[in-house]
Amino acid sequence: MIMIPALGFFYAGLVRRKNLIATLTVNAAGANDLLYGNPGQLVSQAIAVVVVGAYSFVGSFILLKVIDKFSPLRVTAEEEEMGLDESQFGEHAFED
């Protein structure tokens, strides 16, 4: 499932925006891109993807650590063994 959006982003971000196939013969006001000898745009976008990914990871990690201090994100092993319906909601899902 993750590959389909990834392929969509690749297509929309690189091919449709002409970052791979832009040429001065098509758009004189533009610039040559990767396939025409100027990889600078693709490199800058790759750097941006890495920076945004790192920023998102670090930001999410910090937020989850702060949330975990006030409300645990995981149940204990005892609660899991008892069953989450009973430990979290006080309900008995199945009769023993």
Secondary structure, DSSP 4 states (H G I P E B T S, - for coil): --HHHHHHHHIIIIIITTTTT--TTT-TTS---GGGT-THHHHHHHHHHHHHHHHHHHHHHHHHHHHHHHS-SS--HHHHHH-HHHHHH----S--
